[in-house]
């Protein structure tokens, strides 16, 4: 398929620049039959059923954006992406894969001063756009003081103290992401309490969101787009919860595309059991990395419903949602969302979609 098959028009004023209060977002639903309806996120207890299972991502966003100066006084901006060695303890890692600008002026050997307590030296440029940087000390313990929230570029303002709390989900526990799993931003503690009181289960997995997740596809054909790898973990408790929900004919509801990629990656890797008459995979505990690119034609084995935000045109996230619920249906729903003045992207409103064919 062509990348242009996943384009749509969006007025700039619908790109959310500020979050609404948790639990107050609007929710557009797209049923398996193609019906579109307007709801509120607070109505999830009526839209789901007892026995269903919400799977959420408990990654925590690092204050990963650092500002410093190069020799001669030139400014530098660094985004920590991940430790060079994925097995390094985050708080102890000194060598990091980063994004940086101005990239052309950050040659190997260049030193960047962030603070009296932190310097970095560019070791090498790596494809496609990474810098390998060795810091004078582990940067992670200093991020609370020196780091900035890595808001996406379509939020056209500087980060604030409010973003430090609001650009985290209420599930956030495991540090490691450079972008929020945005579908989780809609939940507050009261909504979670009502969901559990309604007999709907909640379990957590981890996928540390990297910058590649949100990058628009530049290739003319989507098959030519390389996906970046992201680290994930599915614990024993999550695996048991999925098995229990399946055994009771409950639906697996992924809160966000990151959860979809994690569960479906584990299924493809063989971390599954056989459900017999249902013929679908049951996830077992797993840990690793995934570069799975879900696009139309993908055969889903685990996820039945998807709660997600509205995504950028030509993005891998929009392609995933199109694979899940049907490209024409999804693009029509986006057109309806624009007409109904829904708020788009990370701080925007949400959709609840049924898997096509379910």
Order of alpha helices (4+ residues) and beta strands (2+ residues): beta-beta-alpha-beta-beta-beta-beta-beta-beta-beta-beta-alpha-alpha-beta-alpha-beta-beta-alpha-beta-alpha-beta-beta-beta-beta-alpha-alpha-beta
